[in-house]
Amino acid sequence: MISIISPVYNMEKYLEDCIKSILSQDYADFEVLFVNDGSSDSTLEILRKYEQQDSRIRVFDKINEGQGVARNYALQFAKGDYVLYLDPDDWLEEGALRKIYNKFQEDNYDVIFFNAYRYYQETGVRNPYRFIDCFYTRFKNHVFNSENAADILFETNGLCFKAYNKDFLVNNNIKYTATKYIEDSEFFIRVVLAAKKMVCMDEFIYNYRIHKTSSSSTTHQNIDIFEKTFYICEKIFIEYYTKETNQVLLSSFLKNRIAQLFYHYNNVNNDNKKEFYNMMRRIFVHIKKTYGLQYVCDTTLKFRMKNVLKYNYEFYRFNKKLISLKCAINCYLDI
């Protein structure tokens, strides 16, 4: 059985599209665990309606504690051999579950990676997102893990673009953090470090809806969460590998975490950019003192880091075009 886990908070607008995409699958041996995470709209009523119509749908109602807590809560009740996390504003492609099931039958994989479509709600445009290319180009249908994919291990953050062996999650005690934002970072780090058998399935399985209220588009004002997440992920990483053990893996980890910070900096609203910038600087000082910039192998990220370390926020803000030009000039230089 495949257990589909979906935390739901105020998703009355998109929820039925998600449910219908599940119920229309040609593979019937599944269950859906919806966790109503304290919704204030008609989400719970919609869920109860479908729960009464199909015994494979199970609805849990709890106070709002965030997606991570909701996913952890559902996993303890999951009966399936395999787990798929599906956000309630997204939906599955036709035949998705059968393809996932068939792939798991090839071997006792820990994690299966697959591709997705990005759907932009405002424009109605849907584009293929080849999420797995960095792995598929190198390994095709062969197994990879932290040893043979060390240099690219942390390239693909999305938690919903993977299917998981439930025994792997349970035996390794892999859970989500209790924070309400970027809660998937710890989960992602734990998964790719612990998994011994990861594999790619070059299929488009998932439709990822991007809209103003989606978690990936939300501007977060609690800068502390981003800083704490870095150090928590760093601690998890060090539990598995120290820099003396695997320098390639360390470089891959730092590259991912630094890239994530710059990505979120660009999405933070202007009122909070200075605070976020100063938070990045603190982390970059820590990286420089603890590891040295030689482990940040991406020259573009290294150049941007050096500018954050060198300049104050006002200079960085008003000279961003100049910095971008310098970055372009130096992107192939070892600085």
N, C-alpha and C positions, 0 to 999 in steps of 0.2 A: 504494500500500500504506500501511496505517496501522501504525506501530510502537508497541506498548504496552510501556512500561518500568515494571518493578516491582521495587524493592529489598525483599528479604525477610530479616527477622531474627526467628527463633523465633516463627513464625506458624502452627504446625501446627494450631491450633484453628480458624482461620478461612480458611486458604489454599485449601482445596478449593472453598469457596463462591465465592471470587474467580475461580478457574480455570474453574469450570463456567459462570459468567456470561459469560465470554469465549467459550468454545467453543460456547455456545448461540446466539451472535449470527447474524442472518440475512445478515450481510455477511461474506464469507469471506476477502477479500484483506487479511489482517493477519498480523503476526508478534508474538510475545510474548517479550520479553527479561526473564527473571527473573534477578536477581543475588542469590545466596545470600550474605548479608553476615556470614559466620562464625557461622551458627546452631549451637546446641548441642542442639536437639531433633530431631525427625524431619522438619523442613522440607525438607532436601536430598533425602531419600528420596522424599517426596511429589512434589517437582519432577521428579526423574529418572523417576519412574513416568509422569507425563504427557508428558514429553519423548519417551519411547519410543513413546507412543501417537499423538502428533500432531507432524508435522515442523515445524509453524509455531511450536512452543514451543522456545525456546533457553535453556539454563540455564548461567549462569556462576557459578563458585564461587570466593570470595576471602575474605581475612581481614576482620574487622570494622573498618570505617573510617567508618561512618555512611552515612545515606541519600543525602546529597549526593554523596559520592564514588562511591557505587554507581550513581547516576543518570548521572553524567558518564561513568563507565566503559561503561555500556550504550549511551549515545548514539553513541559512536564506532563501534559495530558495527551500528547500526540501518540498515536498508535502505529503510525507508519514506519516503514523501514527507511524511507527517504524523506527529506524535508525541503520544501521550497518556500521561500519568503516572498510574498506578493503584496505590494502596497495597494491599498484600496482604490486609489485613483489611477492605477495601471491595469493592464489586462494581458491575457495570454493569447498567443497565436493558435490557430487551429492545429491540432495534433501535437501540441507542446508536451503534454504529459506522457503520451506514448513514446515520443522520442527520448525523453528523459529516462523513462523506465527501461527502454531497450538499451540505452547506453550503459546504465548501471548493471545490466545483465552480462555485459562483456567481462567485467572484472569487479572486484570488491573495492571500487574507487571510494576515496574519502570525499572528494569534491569534483563536480563537473562544471566547467565554465561554458557559457554559450553567448551568443550575440543577441542584440536587442535593437528595436527601433526607437528613435526619439520622436515623440509626437508633441508639437508645439500647439498648445490649445488656442492661443490667440490667432494664429495664422492658419491652422489646420494642416500644416506641413508635417509630413512624416519622413524622416531620413534614417537610413540604415546606420547603425552604430556598431562598427566592428570592434567590439570591446576586447576580444581575445587575440587580436592579430599579433601582438608582441610574443605571445606564447605559441600560437598556432603556426606562425611562420617558421619557428625553430623546431617545434616538437611534433607538429601535425597531430596524429592520434596516439602518440606515445606519452607515457606517464612522465610527469615532472614534479619536482619538489624543491625544497630549500637548498639542496646540494647541487643539482644540475641546472637550476634556474636562478642562482643566487643574484646575478646582476640585474635581473628584471622582475624579481619575485614580488615587489610591492607596486607594480605598475598599474594594477587594476583594482580600484577600491570598491566598486559597486557590489553591495552584498546581495542585491536582488537578481543579479545576473549569474547566479550560481545555484546549483542544487547540491544538497549535502546528505551524506550517509548519517543517519541519526545516531548510530552507535559511535561514530567518530566524534560527533559533537558531545555526546554524553560522557564517553570514556575520557575525553580530554577536558571536560568541564568548561567547554567554550560557551560563554554567555555574553550578553550585551551589557554595557554599562548603564547605570541608572540615570545618566544625564538625558535631558530632553533634546539636545542638539548634538550633531556629529557623533551619535551614540554607536555608529557602526565601526568607528576607527579601531577601537580595542578588539572588537570581534574579528575584524579583517586581519589584524596583525597576528592574533592567536591562531586563526585558521591556517594562514599560509605558512606559518612557522611549524605548526604541529603536523600538518598533512604530509603523509608519505606517498600518497597516490592521488595526484591531481591530473585531470585530463581535459582536453578541449573537445567540444562538439560544435562543429562549424555549421550551426543552424541558428536561425532567428526565432527565438522562443518567446521573447518578452516585448511588451510595448510600454515604454516609459513616458508618461505624460508630464510635460513641463508647463506649469502655470504659476500664476502669481502667489498662490497659497501653498504651493508644494514646498516641502522642507528644504529642498536644494536651492530654492529661489528666495527663501526668507532671509532678511537681514537680521543678524543676531547682535544684540547689544551687550550681552554678557561676555565680555572679552576673556574673563577668567577661565571660562570653559575651554577655550582654545589653548590657553597656556597649560592648564592642568592636563588636557588630553595629550599634549606633546610629551610631558614627563611620565604619564601613565604608560603610553605606548613605548617610550624609551625603556621603562622598567621591565615591561613585558619582553621586549627585544633582548635586553641584557640577560634575562633569565634563561634564554635559549642559547644565545651566542654573544661572546664578548668580542671586542675588536681584535684581540690577539688570535681568536679562533678562526674568524672569517672576515677579512677586511673587505672583500667584494660585497658580502652581504651587508656589512655596515654602511658602505657607500650607497648601496641600493636603498637601505632604510632611510638614511639621512636625506637622500634625494627626494624620496616620496614625501617625507614630513615637511621639508622646506617648500616643495612645490605646492603642497596643500595650504601652507600659510599664505603664500603669495596669491593663490587662487581665492581664498576667503577674503584676503585684504581687498581685492578688486570688487568683491560683492558687498562689503560693509558700507553702510551709508556714510556720507561725508561727516556727520556729527561725531562719528566714532572712529574715523580713520586714524587720527593722531594717537588715540589710545591703543588701537590695534598695532600701529607702526611701532610704538614704544615697547609693546609686548613682544613683537617680532625681534626687536633689537636685543631684548633680554635673553631670548632663546638663542639668538645667533652668537651672543657673547659666550653663553654656556657651551655651545657647539665648538666654538673656536678654542676655548680653554680646555675642554674635555677631550676632544678628538683631533682638533686641528683641521684647517680648511683643505688639507690634502685629501681628505676622505670625501669631500664634496666634489665628485668627479664631473658633474654637469657644469661646464664652463659658464653657461648663461646664468644658472642659479648662483654660482660662486660670485660672478660679477655683481649680480643684484644684491647678494648678501653683503658684499664689501661696501656697496654704496649705502646700505642701511646702517652698517657699522660706522661708516665714516661721516655721514651727514645727518643733520637733524631733520625733523619731519618737514619743516617749511622748505628747506632746500630740495629735499626729495620730491615734494609735491610740485613745486614751481619749476623744477628742472627735469621733470619726468621725460619730456621729449628728448632732451639732451642725453639723459641716462639711457634711454631706449636706443638712441643712435650709437652711443658708445658700446652698448651691449651687442648691437648688430655687428659692429666692427670687430669686437673682441670675441665673438662667439666661438671662433675656431682657434683661439689662442689659449695656451695654458697659463692662466693668470693665478 
